[in-house]
């Protein structure tokens, strides 16, 4: 009897399911919304970019996305948006924020602003946690290892993913119809855009990863490669320039070795705000000079720019002009030392530290390029998983002050002392190596410049057509993300065209996938009737 009742119950349930299914109309079944047709364009509009105008907003994100600790709570993350050109179904160009205030990247990634009117795209720039005003613990965010524990790429990517998942509530206009999302970023932001596509492919259709040093890690890329690339940029500008810079370090040492009179000479030559009084001060002077060479090589753009600080066009060539004028330098002549160091000072003061002419003296304790980027935040982040050795120099394969090999033990001690953080140098490649794996990678376009010090740690070739990698000739750090300009090297224009084609291909595939999904659901609905 009980068995018979079970069969009767089963029949009743099946009948209800059949009646329900036959009553479903095609409109009531879950469907993908039909997007606005994406119109391919033959080329990027090379006219000047429109004014950089955006609305600043915030959204609430979890401090820790990967635990269910109810006591951590949430915080506000800033984002910038411009939907002036947007049409339903058109792309959303999504900038994955770097290690600084998000406005700096919105104002310098002008290729996005040139692209948006052409393809009716919305522009969104999301700030990286712990930078700018997006502080998980407010003024105490940088206090100690406990508060800094959530400063990771994984947590930042999860912020971005949470934002995109909730976009229909934050920006309803952008999802009136389904729109493909293209992640874009340069430098660390380029790493994040590639990793965003890798980790959240259902949210990001493709990624433009410019100057992204995704391979600049221990046991992957030599820590000497960065210094060699800096030197290469100066050698290309003038072989005599890099040769004289290589000799300048011993010239500084010989001058300082003469005691207080030598230190006073160095202070006058380099117009320091405070006189040099010790060996530590001399080391500080050298580090200050190296920082100028590195930054000049990074932003060695073909026109005047103010990304990290105001600099002339081709700043490396400008700095080299007086340095190269010193024809021959002896390693033993004090007179030659003064001539050489005076030329070095002239190049740095006139074309780097004091290009605008408003600096009365040079403060060795302040790096003017750090105004755009957050050195303390990045210092903490590079002490957890972002261990990217880039300061090794030998003075032979490069022109910089020799430093020796990267010392992980000393680096760890420094991180523990400053932040209470013990680095995990191999973790990033464990987490994100799929973004460069020839089999696993998809819809990521890597671009690097051959003048960029970070290029050795980037993806420069790829056997995977879904993840192309291109090396731009005569290009510095993420030049391709700046506004298209008539002064750009020809190869940069070529790469931009390939990137443009990739974006269109990704968007077209997205629209085709949505259309195919609608067709599949329509067929399924008819079978249910």
TILUM-689595 format. One record per residue (C-alpha): x, y, z; residue number from 1. Coordinates in steps of 0.2 Angstrom, whole numbers. Each point is the difference from the previous one (the first is absolute). Example, Ala and Ser with C-alpha at 12.3 -4.5 7.8 and 13.67 -1.06 7.14 Angstrom:
{{62 -22 39} 1} {{6 17 -3} 2} 
// end
This chain:
{{0 0 0} 1} {{14 12 5} 2} {{9 -4 -17} 3} {{-16 3 -10} 4} {{-2 17 9} 5} {{18 5 -5} 6} {{-3 -4 -18} 7} {{-17 11 0} 8} {{10 14 8} 9} {{14 -1 -13} 10} {{-13 0 -14} 11} {{-8 16 7} 12} {{16 9 1} 13} {{5 -4 -18} 14} {{-17 6 -6} 15} {{3 16 9} 16} {{17 2 -8} 17} {{-7 -3 -17} 18} {{-15 12 2} 19} {{12 13 6} 20} {{13 -2 -14} 21} {{-14 0 -13} 22} {{-7 17 7} 23} {{17 8 -1} 24} {{1 13 -14} 25} {{16 4 -10} 26} {{0 17 9} 27} {{-1 -7 17} 28} {{16 -11 -2} 29} {{16 6 6} 30} {{8 9 -15} 31} {{16 10 -4} 32} {{-5 18 -4} 33} {{3 4 -18} 34} {{15 13 -1} 35} {{1 15 -11} 36} {{8 -5 -16} 37} {{19 4 1} 38} {{6 9 -15} 39} {{18 -4 -4} 40} {{11 15 -4} 41} {{14 0 -12} 42} {{12 11 10} 43} {{2 10 17} 44} {{-5 18 -2} 45} {{16 9 1} 46} {{-7 16 4} 47} {{4 8 17} 48} {{-8 -9 14} 49} {{-16 8 8} 50} {{2 9 16} 51} {{3 -12 15} 52} {{-17 2 9} 53} {{-6 -13 13} 54} {{-11 -2 15} 55} {{8 -6 15} 56} {{-10 -13 10} 57} {{2 -14 13} 58} {{-6 -17 3} 59} {{1 -12 15} 60} {{11 -14 -1} 61} {{5 -14 13} 62} {{17 2 9} 63} {{3 -18 -2} 64} {{-9 -9 -15} 65} {{7 -17 5} 66} {{-6 -3 17} 67} {{-16 1 9} 68} {{6 10 15} 69} {{-14 11 5} 70} {{10 12 10} 71} {{11 7 -14} 72} {{-14 9 -9} 73} {{1 10 -15} 74} {{7 17 -7} 75} {{-3 12 -14} 76} {{9 -2 -17} 77} {{1 15 -12} 78} {{-3 -1 -18} 79} {{-1 13 -14} 80} {{-13 -2 -14} 81} {{-4 9 -17} 82} {{-15 -7 -9} 83} {{-2 15 -12} 84} {{3 -11 -16} 85} {{-8 -16 6} 86} {{-14 -8 -9} 87} {{-8 -16 7} 88} {{10 -15 -5} 89} {{15 9 -4} 90} {{17 -4 9} 91} {{5 5 17} 92} {{18 5 1} 93} {{5 -5 17} 94} {{17 6 7} 95} {{7 -10 14} 96} {{8 12 12} 97} {{18 1 4} 98} {{11 4 16} 99} {{-6 18 1} 100} {{-15 12 -1} 101} {{-12 -5 -14} 102} {{-1 17 -7} 103} {{18 0 -6} 104} {{-3 -16 -11} 105} {{-17 7 -6} 106} {{10 16 -6} 107} {{14 -9 -8} 108} {{-9 -15 -8} 109} {{-6 11 -14} 110} {{-1 -14 -13} 111} {{-16 -5 9} 112} {{-7 17 -2} 113} {{4 0 -19} 114} {{-8 -17 -2} 115} {{-16 3 10} 116} {{-9 12 -12} 117} {{4 -11 -15} 118} {{-8 -16 7} 119} {{-12 9 12} 120} {{8 -8 15} 121} {{-2 4 18} 122} {{16 4 10} 123} {{3 -7 18} 124} {{15 2 11} 125} {{0 -9 16} 126} {{13 5 14} 127} {{11 -14 7} 128} {{-3 -3 19} 129} {{12 8 11} 130} {{4 14 -12} 131} {{-7 17 -2} 132} {{-16 1 11} 133} {{-5 -18 -1} 134} {{7 -5 17} 135} {{-7 -16 9} 136} {{4 6 17} 137} {{0 19 -2} 138} {{15 9 6} 139} {{6 -16 9} 140} {{1 -10 -16} 141} {{19 0 -1} 142} {{3 -2 19} 143} {{6 -18 1} 144} {{0 -18 -7} 145} {{-18 -2 6} 146} {{-7 14 -10} 147} {{11 -3 -15} 148} {{-4 -18 -1} 149} {{-14 4 -13} 150} {{11 10 -12} 151} {{2 -13 -13} 152} {{-4 -2 -19} 153} {{-12 -13 4} 154} {{-11 11 11} 155} {{2 14 -12} 156} {{-6 -11 -15} 157} {{-15 -5 11} 158} {{-5 18 3} 159} {{0 2 -19} 160} {{-10 -16 -2} 161} {{-12 5 13} 162} {{-2 17 -8} 163} {{-4 -7 -17} 164} {{-12 -13 7} 165} {{-10 14 9} 166} {{1 12 -15} 167} {{-18 -2 -3} 168} {{-4 8 17} 169} {{14 13 0} 170} {{-2 6 -18} 171} {{-17 -7 -7} 172} {{3 9 -17} 173} {{15 -10 -4} 174} {{-9 -17 1} 175} {{-16 5 -8} 176} {{6 -12 -13} 177} {{15 -12 2} 178} {{17 8 -4} 179} {{17 -8 -2} 180} {{12 6 13} 181} {{18 3 -6} 182} {{13 1 14} 183} {{14 13 -3} 184} {{16 4 10} 185} {{18 5 -1} 186} {{15 -6 11} 187} {{-7 -8 16} 188} {{-17 5 -7} 189} {{4 -10 -16} 190} {{4 -15 11} 191} {{-17 2 9} 192} {{-9 1 -17} 193} {{8 -16 -6} 194} {{-4 -9 17} 195} {{-18 7 -1} 196} {{-3 -9 -16} 197} {{9 -16 7} 198} {{-10 0 16} 199} {{-17 7 -5} 200} {{-2 -4 -19} 201} {{-19 0 3} 202} {{1 18 4} 203} {{14 6 -11} 204} {{-1 -3 -19} 205} {{18 5 -3} 206} {{15 9 7} 207} {{13 12 -7} 208} {{15 -2 11} 209} {{13 13 -4} 210} {{18 0 7} 211} {{-6 -13 13} 212} {{15 -9 8} 213} {{-9 -16 4} 214} {{16 -9 -1} 215} {{11 11 11} 216} {{1 -12 14} 217} {{14 -11 8} 218} {{6 -15 -10} 219} {{-10 7 -15} 220} {{9 16 -5} 221} {{18 5 4} 222} {{0 14 13} 223} {{14 8 -11} 224} {{-11 1 -15} 225} {{-8 16 6} 226} {{16 10 2} 227} {{6 -6 -17} 228} {{-16 6 -8} 229} {{2 17 8} 230} {{18 1 -7} 231} {{-6 -6 -17} 232} {{-11 16 -1} 233} {{14 11 4} 234} {{12 -9 -12} 235} {{-13 2 -14} 236} {{0 18 3} 237} {{19 2 1} 238} {{13 -14 3} 239} {{12 13 7} 240} {{-14 5 12} 241} {{-2 -17 8} 242} {{19 -2 0} 243} {{2 16 10} 244} {{-14 -4 12} 245} {{9 -17 4} 246} {{16 10 4} 247} {{-9 13 10} 248} {{-2 -12 16} 249} {{18 -2 3} 250} {{2 19 -4} 251} {{-12 3 15} 252} {{9 -12 11} 253} {{17 8 -4} 254} {{-7 18 3} 255} {{-8 -5 17} 256} {{16 -9 5} 257} {{9 16 2} 258} {{-9 4 16} 259} {{-11 15 4} 260} {{6 10 -14} 261} {{-5 -13 -12} 262} {{-17 -2 7} 263} {{-2 19 -1} 264} {{5 -1 -19} 265} {{-13 -13 -3} 266} {{-13 10 10} 267} {{3 15 -11} 268} {{1 -10 -17} 269} {{-17 -7 3} 270} {{-7 15 9} 271} {{-7 -10 15} 272} {{-11 9 12} 273} {{10 -7 15} 274} {{19 -3 -1} 275} {{6 -18 -1} 276} {{9 -5 16} 277} {{2 -19 0} 278} {{2 -15 -10} 279} {{-18 -4 3} 280} {{-4 17 -9} 281} {{11 -5 -15} 282} {{-10 -16 -1} 283} {{-16 10 0} 284} {{7 11 -14} 285} {{3 -15 -10} 286} {{-17 -7 3} 287} {{-8 17 -5} 288} {{10 0 -16} 289} {{-5 -18 -4} 290} {{-18 4 3} 291} {{1 13 -13} 292} {{7 -11 -13} 293} {{-13 -14 3} 294} {{-15 12 -1} 295} {{7 9 -15} 296} {{2 -16 -9} 297} {{-18 -6 5} 298} {{-8 16 -6} 299} {{11 3 -15} 300} {{-14 7 -11} 301} {{1 8 -16} 302} {{-8 16 6} 303} {{0 10 16} 304} {{-11 -8 14} 305} {{-4 1 18} 306} {{-5 -18 5} 307} {{12 -2 15} 308} {{8 18 -1} 309} {{2 13 -14} 310} {{13 -5 -13} 311} {{5 5 -17} 312} {{-2 -11 -16} 313} {{12 -15 0} 314} {{6 4 17} 315} {{14 -13 -1} 316} {{8 9 -15} 317} {{-2 17 9} 318} {{9 -6 15} 319} {{13 -8 -10} 320} {{4 16 -10} 321} {{12 8 13} 322} {{6 -17 6} 323} {{5 -5 -17} 324} {{9 16 -3} 325} {{14 -6 11} 326} {{11 -8 -13} 327} {{12 -10 10} 328} {{1 -4 18} 329} {{15 -7 9} 330} {{-2 -11 16} 331} {{14 9 9} 332} {{-2 19 -4} 333} {{-9 10 14} 334} {{-3 14 -13} 335} {{-8 -13 -12} 336} {{-11 -5 15} 337} {{-6 17 3} 338} {{-4 3 -19} 339} {{-9 -16 -1} 340} {{-10 2 16} 341} {{-5 18 -5} 342} {{-6 -7 -16} 343} {{-10 -13 9} 344} {{-8 13 11} 345} {{-4 12 -15} 346} {{-9 -14 -8} 347} {{-10 -5 15} 348} {{-4 17 6} 349} {{-4 8 -16} 350} {{-10 -14 -8} 351} {{-7 -10 15} 352} {{0 6 18} 353} {{-2 19 -5} 354} {{-7 -1 -18} 355} {{-13 14 5} 356} {{13 11 7} 357} {{-9 3 16} 358} {{12 -10 12} 359} {{13 10 10} 360} {{9 -15 7} 361} {{-2 -19 -1} 362} {{-6 -10 14} 363} {{7 -17 0} 364} {{-13 -7 12} 365} {{-15 3 -11} 366} {{-3 -9 -17} 367} {{-11 12 -10} 368} {{-6 -15 -10} 369} {{-8 -7 15} 370} {{-14 13 0} 371} {{-10 -10 -12} 372} {{3 -17 7} 373} {{-1 -6 18} 374} {{17 -6 6} 375} {{-5 -6 17} 376} {{-15 -10 -6} 377} {{10 -8 -14} 378} {{14 -3 12} 379} {{-12 -10 11} 380} {{-7 -9 -14} 381} {{17 -5 -7} 382} {{3 -7 17} 383} {{-14 -13 -1} 384} {{-2 -9 -17} 385} {{6 14 -12} 386} {{19 -4 2} 387} {{7 7 -16} 388} {{19 1 0} 389} {{5 14 -11} 390} {{15 9 8} 391} {{14 -11 -4} 392} {{15 8 -9} 393} {{17 -5 -3} 394} {{7 15 -10} 395} {{6 -11 -14} 396} {{-16 -6 -9} 397} {{-8 17 6} 398} {{6 17 4} 399} {{-7 2 17} 400} {{8 0 17} 401} {{4 -19 4} 402} {{-10 -8 13} 403} {{2 -18 -1} 404} {{-13 -14 0} 405} {{-17 1 8} 406} {{1 -6 18} 407} {{-17 -7 5} 408} {{6 -3 18} 409} {{4 19 1} 410} {{-16 5 -9} 411} {{-10 -11 12} 412} {{8 8 15} 413} {{-4 17 -7} 414} {{-18 -4 -3} 415} {{-2 -7 17} 416} {{8 15 8} 417} {{-11 13 -10} 418} {{-16 -9 -1} 419} {{0 -16 10} 420} {{-2 -9 -17} 421} {{9 -16 -5} 422} {{1 -1 -19} 423} {{-6 -15 -10} 424} {{10 3 -16} 425} {{-7 -15 -10} 426} {{-18 2 3} 427} {{-5 11 -14} 428} {{6 -12 -13} 429} {{-10 -14 9} 430} {{-15 11 -1} 431} {{1 9 -17} 432} {{12 -10 -11} 433} {{-16 -5 -10} 434} {{-1 17 -7} 435} {{16 -3 -10} 436} {{-2 -19 -3} 437} {{-1 -3 -19} 438} {{-14 -13 3} 439} {{-10 9 14} 440} {{1 18 -6} 441} {{-14 8 -10} 442} {{-5 17 -6} 443} {{15 9 7} 444} {{10 12 -10} 445} {{18 3 7} 446} {{10 16 -6} 447} {{17 5 5} 448} {{12 14 -5} 449} {{18 -4 -4} 450} {{6 16 9} 451} {{-10 -5 16} 452} {{10 -7 15} 453} {{-15 -11 4} 454} {{0 -9 -17} 455} {{12 -14 5} 456} {{-13 -5 13} 457} {{-15 1 -13} 458} {{-7 -12 -13} 459} {{9 4 -16} 460} {{-4 -15 -11} 461} {{-15 -12 0} 462} {{-4 -16 -9} 463} {{-18 2 4} 464} {{-10 11 -12} 465} {{-13 3 13} 466} {{13 8 11} 467} {{11 10 -12} 468} {{16 9 7} 469} {{8 14 -10} 470} {{16 10 3} 471} {{-1 18 -5} 472} {{16 8 -7} 473} {{6 16 7} 474} {{-14 0 13} 475} {{1 3 19} 476} {{-12 -5 14} 477} {{-18 -3 -6} 478} {{2 13 -13} 479} {{-14 -9 -10} 480} {{-12 5 14} 481} {{3 18 -2} 482} {{-9 11 -13} 483} {{4 -5 -18} 484} {{11 14 -6} 485} {{8 5 -17} 486} {{17 -1 9} 487} {{-2 -18 6} 488} {{13 -12 -8} 489} {{-8 -10 -15} 490} {{1 -16 10} 491} {{-11 7 13} 492} {{-14 4 -13} 493} {{2 -18 -6} 494} {{-3 -8 17} 495} {{-15 12 3} 496} {{-8 -6 -16} 497} {{3 -18 6} 498} {{-7 3 17} 499} {{-15 9 -8} 500} {{-3 -15 -11} 501} {{1 -11 15} 502} {{-13 10 10} 503} {{-12 0 -15} 504} {{3 -19 -2} 505} {{-4 -3 19} 506} {{-16 11 -1} 507} {{-6 -9 -16} 508} {{3 -17 8} 509} {{-10 6 16} 510} {{-15 6 -11} 511} {{0 -16 -10} 512} {{1 -10 16} 513} {{-15 9 7} 514} {{-10 -2 -17} 515} {{4 -19 0} 516} {{-5 -2 18} 517} {{-17 9 -5} 518} {{-2 -12 -14} 519} {{4 -15 11} 520} {{-12 5 13} 521} {{-14 4 -13} 522} {{2 -18 -7} 523} {{0 -7 18} 524} {{-16 10 3} 525} {{-9 -7 -15} 526} {{5 -18 6} 527} {{-9 4 16} 528} {{-16 4 -8} 529} 
// end
